[in-house]
Amino acid sequence: MSTQEHIYLRVSMPPNELAAELASMLGMELTRDAADRVYLGRPARLAEGVVGGEVYGNFTVDPDAALDEESFTDSFPMMFDVGFTGGDRSVQLEEAKLLFVELSDKYPATMALVRGFDMLIAVSSERAGLRWMPENTTPYAPDRSAWLAYQE
């Protein structure tokens, strides 16, 4: 189980290009590690600490999934991890929600905010707008009716 929140983005570009766009848009600092992975971070708004994480290609895609088995997140090529250095998961989730709303207002891509890998918190698209999902909605086939309008 992931201890981070994840923003999935339906965009096709290298992680470094996406990270540069997001950094500019969200007022975040872009850094790279020795392996050339890209990270974004900025001071948290709700508590002491930094919010942000790695921007990378979606490794969770199941290319062999049948249409009725496909996860909502299978259609998103990119991911942005959202962690919080303060260690409080509830603050981390609230910070991720703030980032997601800000990104939804500024970036014209379809996006999903997922807690860990299993709870779909919100979805957004330029066409359908921002929608907060009912509690315990998953990005998996059994909850397809909740997110189908955002599956493009």
Rosetta silent file (secondary structure, phi, psi, omega in degrees, C-alpha in Angstrom):
SEQUENCE: MSTQEHIYLRVSMPPNELAAELASMLGMELTRDAADRVYLGRPARLAEGVVGGEVYGNFTVDPDAALDEESFTDSFPMMFDVGFTGGDRSVQLEEAKLLFVELSDKYPATMALVRGFDMLIAVSSERAGLRWMPENTTPYAPDRSAWLAYQE
SCORE:     score description
SCORE:     0.000 S_00000001
   1 L     0.000  137.222  179.030    0.000    0.000    0.000 S_00000001
   2 L   -79.076  143.079  175.607    1.245    3.440   -0.871 S_00000001
   3 L  -101.422   14.662  177.786    1.623    6.009    1.875 S_00000001
   4 L  -118.969  164.669  169.988    1.337    8.839   -0.617 S_00000001
   5 E   -94.431  157.845 -177.214   -1.458   10.393   -2.569 S_00000001
   6 E  -133.371  131.742  171.090   -1.165   10.282   -6.350 S_00000001
   7 E  -103.817  116.419  177.314   -2.331   12.696   -9.004 S_00000001
   8 E   -92.563  136.367 -178.173   -2.758   10.847  -12.287 S_00000001
   9 E  -126.168  133.082  178.246   -2.590   13.003  -15.410 S_00000001
  10 L   -91.302   76.108  176.912   -3.782   12.148  -18.892 S_00000001
  11 L  -137.287  152.327  178.806   -0.912   13.794  -20.749 S_00000001
  12 L  -119.566   95.018  176.087    1.748   12.381  -23.033 S_00000001
  13 L  -160.143  159.753  178.252    5.105   13.997  -22.417 S_00000001
  14 L   -62.363  149.965 -179.236    8.337   13.093  -20.684 S_00000001
  15 H   -54.101  -39.729 -178.230    8.319   13.457  -16.881 S_00000001
  16 H   -65.256  -35.436  177.723   10.876   16.284  -16.932 S_00000001
  17 H   -70.116  -44.196  178.143    8.699   18.363  -19.296 S_00000001
  18 H   -62.674  -44.271  179.908    5.549   17.766  -17.274 S_00000001
  19 H   -59.643  -40.493  179.115    7.390   18.553  -14.040 S_00000001
  20 H   -63.951  -42.059  177.738    8.642   21.848  -15.500 S_00000001
  21 H   -63.269  -47.214 -178.564    5.090   22.826  -16.520 S_00000001
  22 H   -65.087  -40.480  179.959    3.645   21.880  -13.140 S_00000001
  23 H   -58.731  -46.258 -179.972    6.444   23.632  -11.234 S_00000001
  24 H   -63.887  -44.256 -176.934    5.784   26.872  -13.073 S_00000001
  25 H   -68.334  -37.541 -172.272    2.019   26.585  -12.688 S_00000001
  26 H  -104.316    2.995 -179.171    1.998   25.597   -9.009 S_00000001
  27 L    64.063   43.141 -178.014    4.941   27.624   -7.721 S_00000001
  28 L  -111.290  152.558  176.059    6.930   24.505   -6.886 S_00000001
  29 E   -86.694  132.981  177.826   10.659   23.901   -6.914 S_00000001
  30 E   -98.914  128.767  175.934   11.859   21.292   -9.403 S_00000001
  31 E  -131.388  161.113  177.149   14.785   19.108   -8.369 S_00000001
  32 E  -127.675  147.079  175.082   16.491   16.035   -9.838 S_00000001
  33 L   -97.288 -176.259 -176.795   18.251   13.210   -8.103 S_00000001
  34 L   -62.492  -25.362  178.867   21.398   11.381   -9.242 S_00000001
  35 L   -90.349    8.695  179.211   19.272    9.027  -11.385 S_00000001
  36 L    67.839   22.275  171.514   17.687   12.068  -13.127 S_00000001
  37 L   -75.988  147.049 -176.373   14.269   11.482  -11.546 S_00000001
  38 E  -107.728  140.333 -177.686   12.299   14.715  -11.180 S_00000001
  39 E  -132.393  147.966  174.513   10.629   15.964   -8.016 S_00000001
  40 E  -120.381  145.297  177.004    8.461   18.943   -7.165 S_00000001
  41 E  -157.478  153.607  174.114    8.089   20.538   -3.763 S_00000001
  42 E  -156.570  162.397  177.163    6.869   23.647   -2.010 S_00000001
  43 E   -59.529  138.264  176.597    6.105   24.684    1.545 S_00000001
  44 L   -66.457  154.293 -179.236    2.902   23.122    2.825 S_00000001
  45 L   -94.906  -23.399 -171.756    0.013   25.490    3.427 S_00000001
  46 L  -103.862  -12.861 -177.585   -1.605   23.760    6.382 S_00000001
  47 L  -162.383  168.907  176.018    1.356   22.793    8.566 S_00000001
  48 L   -66.823  131.954  177.824    5.140   23.000    8.836 S_00000001
  49 L   140.094 -177.119 -179.405    6.796   20.917    6.146 S_00000001
  50 E  -116.973  141.664  175.769    7.075   20.422    2.409 S_00000001
  51 E  -115.006  140.596  178.236    4.459   18.958    0.093 S_00000001
  52 E   148.705 -168.584 -179.806    5.313   17.316   -3.224 S_00000001
  53 E   169.458 -164.549 -174.806    6.981   14.321   -4.758 S_00000001
  54 E   -79.564  146.541  171.689    8.157   12.595   -7.894 S_00000001
  55 E  -111.399  125.803 -173.873    6.681   13.071  -11.384 S_00000001
  56 E  -158.991  171.031  177.304    6.978    9.909  -13.493 S_00000001
  57 E   -70.794  144.691 -177.762    5.350    7.568  -15.978 S_00000001
  58 L   -70.388  108.997 -179.837    2.446    5.490  -14.697 S_00000001
  59 L   -87.673   -3.861 -175.875    3.840    2.048  -13.897 S_00000001
  60 L   -91.030   -2.290 -177.671    0.462    0.706  -12.712 S_00000001
  61 L   -63.300  134.887  174.273   -1.100    0.448  -16.185 S_00000001
  62 L  -106.965   95.323 -175.807   -2.347   -3.017  -17.123 S_00000001
  63 L   -66.918  -15.650 -178.364   -2.091   -3.050  -20.932 S_00000001
  64 L   -97.765    2.757 -177.764   -3.730   -6.479  -21.084 S_00000001
  65 L   -68.097  134.219  173.383   -6.846   -5.578  -19.101 S_00000001
  66 L   -69.198  158.570 -176.528  -10.124   -6.239  -20.871 S_00000001
  67 L   -53.613  -41.467 -178.769  -12.425   -3.223  -21.148 S_00000001
  68 L   -78.713   -4.714  177.682  -14.637   -4.444  -18.301 S_00000001
  69 L  -109.049   -9.205 -174.310  -11.550   -5.063  -16.126 S_00000001
  70 L   -64.002  135.759  172.887   -9.730   -1.824  -16.854 S_00000001
  71 L   -80.685  149.120  176.509   -8.922    0.404  -13.922 S_00000001
  72 H   -55.890  -39.355 -175.914   -9.692    4.098  -14.299 S_00000001
  73 H   -73.579  -11.307  176.786   -6.019    4.868  -13.697 S_00000001
  74 H   -63.311  -20.900 -176.519   -4.941    2.652  -16.621 S_00000001
  75 H   -93.308   10.193 -178.631   -5.801    5.534  -18.953 S_00000001
  76 L  -113.817  112.437 -178.057   -3.379    7.997  -17.335 S_00000001
  77 L   -71.214  -23.301 -173.325    0.197    7.963  -18.683 S_00000001
  78 E  -123.807  153.417  177.948    1.683   10.190  -15.961 S_00000001
  79 E  -133.154  148.844  173.308    1.702   10.340  -12.159 S_00000001
  80 E  -129.881  110.837  177.504    2.655   12.977   -9.600 S_00000001
  81 E   -72.489  141.811  176.189    3.210   11.635   -6.092 S_00000001
  82 E  -125.182  110.082  175.426    2.097   13.890   -3.277 S_00000001
  83 E  -119.002  174.327 -179.258    3.741   13.374    0.072 S_00000001
  84 E  -139.476  124.893 -175.922    4.198   15.580    3.113 S_00000001
  85 L   -71.367  -13.672  179.663    7.403   15.796    5.127 S_00000001
  86 L   -74.242  -12.354  173.812    5.501   16.588    8.321 S_00000001
  87 L    82.860   -2.303 -178.484    4.444   12.954    8.599 S_00000001
  88 L   -95.741  112.272 -176.717    0.734   13.543    9.246 S_00000001
  89 H   -62.762  -32.883 -179.852   -1.346   11.579    6.694 S_00000001
  90 H   -69.236  -38.972  175.400   -4.450   13.700    7.266 S_00000001
  91 H   -66.234  -41.174  178.726   -2.497   16.889    6.499 S_00000001
  92 H   -56.996  -46.065  179.557   -0.951   15.142    3.505 S_00000001
  93 H   -62.825  -43.760  179.923   -4.398   14.311    2.113 S_00000001
  94 H   -65.303  -38.890  176.233   -5.640   17.869    2.630 S_00000001
  95 H   -64.219  -40.825  178.159   -2.502   19.274    0.977 S_00000001
  96 H   -62.980  -39.781  177.585   -3.008   16.881   -1.946 S_00000001
  97 H   -63.299  -42.427  177.890   -6.602   18.086   -2.280 S_00000001
  98 H   -61.292  -44.934  177.628   -5.426   21.705   -2.332 S_00000001
  99 H   -61.304  -42.082 -177.677   -2.863   20.893   -5.036 S_00000001
 100 H   -64.395  -43.893  178.176   -5.473   18.998   -7.030 S_00000001
 101 H   -62.599  -45.715  179.302   -7.970   21.868   -6.942 S_00000001
 102 H   -60.553  -45.361  179.358   -5.259   24.336   -7.928 S_00000001
 103 H   -65.299  -39.982  178.519   -4.100   22.086  -10.748 S_00000001
 104 H   -60.968  -35.165  179.276   -7.688   21.503  -11.898 S_00000001
 105 H   -74.154  -25.022 -170.552   -8.162   25.264  -12.189 S_00000001
 106 H  -112.042  -20.183 -171.359   -4.952   25.792  -14.156 S_00000001
 107 L  -119.881  125.210 -172.074   -4.198   22.701  -16.237 S_00000001
 108 L   -83.678   30.760  179.665   -6.494   21.526  -19.045 S_00000001
 109 L  -104.029  157.288  171.428   -5.813   17.790  -18.684 S_00000001
 110 L   -75.272  135.175 -174.965   -8.008   15.051  -17.280 S_00000001
 111 E  -140.016  158.489  174.791   -6.736   14.146  -13.806 S_00000001
 112 E  -138.584  138.915  174.128   -7.520   11.884  -10.894 S_00000001
 113 E  -105.332  121.445 -176.127   -6.548   12.172   -7.232 S_00000001
 114 E  -124.564  131.000  176.503   -6.075    8.764   -5.640 S_00000001
 115 E   -86.564  125.545 -172.084   -5.292    8.019   -1.991 S_00000001
 116 L    60.340 -130.694  172.126   -2.696    5.291   -1.850 S_00000001
 117 L  -119.724    2.583 -167.165   -3.562    3.295   -4.942 S_00000001
 118 L  -118.610  -15.717 -177.002   -7.072    2.295   -3.959 S_00000001
 119 E  -116.485  116.577  178.508   -9.338    5.233   -3.094 S_00000001
 120 E   -82.133  112.983 -175.271  -10.451    7.608   -5.826 S_00000001
 121 E   -89.344  -44.974 -176.895  -10.850   10.984   -4.117 S_00000001
 122 E  -156.571  157.599  174.494  -11.567   13.322   -7.041 S_00000001
 123 E  -135.044  154.652 -179.225  -11.519   13.576  -10.817 S_00000001
 124 E  -151.278  141.407  171.198  -11.259   16.575  -13.076 S_00000001
 125 E  -149.332  157.154  179.220  -11.401   17.316  -16.773 S_00000001
 126 L   -61.123  -37.479 -177.631  -11.762   20.428  -18.837 S_00000001
 127 L   -74.569  -45.862 -172.153  -15.006   19.053  -20.287 S_00000001
 128 L  -103.034   -8.181  178.639  -16.683   17.686  -17.150 S_00000001
 129 E    81.088 -168.496 -178.257  -15.124   19.828  -14.413 S_00000001
 130 E   -94.083  134.087  178.272  -14.038   18.829  -10.910 S_00000001
 131 E  -136.644  126.101  173.552  -15.947   16.136   -9.041 S_00000001
 132 E   -85.002  131.406 -175.037  -15.341   14.860   -5.519 S_00000001
 133 L   -85.223  152.668  174.533  -16.101   11.167   -5.393 S_00000001
 134 L   -60.294  150.585  179.494  -18.277    9.460   -2.785 S_00000001
 135 L   -55.145  142.879  177.992  -16.313    7.955    0.097 S_00000001
 136 L    68.703   21.990  173.056  -14.806    4.521   -0.604 S_00000001
 137 L   -79.963  133.573  178.020  -14.954    4.876   -4.393 S_00000001
 138 L  -105.677  163.177  174.853  -12.185    2.905   -6.062 S_00000001
 139 L   -85.433   15.700 -174.110  -10.619    3.401   -9.490 S_00000001
 140 L  -101.514  166.884 -173.593  -11.497   -0.217  -10.295 S_00000001
 141 H   -49.292  -40.540 -178.896  -14.203   -1.801  -12.449 S_00000001
 142 H   -59.347  -23.882  179.454  -16.817   -2.310   -9.674 S_00000001
 143 H  -105.184   19.411 -176.300  -17.045    1.500   -9.291 S_00000001
 144 H   -50.645  -39.825 -176.436  -16.986    2.210  -13.034 S_00000001
 145 H   -62.517  -26.633 -179.286  -20.292    4.111  -12.972 S_00000001
 146 H   -73.398  -30.776 -174.584  -18.795    6.726  -10.625 S_00000001
 147 H  -118.884    1.303 -174.280  -15.926    7.651  -12.938 S_00000001
 148 H   -58.187  -35.313 -179.635  -17.027    6.596  -16.413 S_00000001
 149 H   -62.412  -20.171 -179.339  -17.808   10.174  -17.514 S_00000001
 150 H   -99.485   -1.531  178.567  -14.109   10.972  -17.049 S_00000001
 151 L   -85.520  107.693 -176.379  -12.861    7.936  -18.971 S_00000001
 152 L  -109.403    0.000    0.000  -11.930    9.356  -22.364 S_00000001
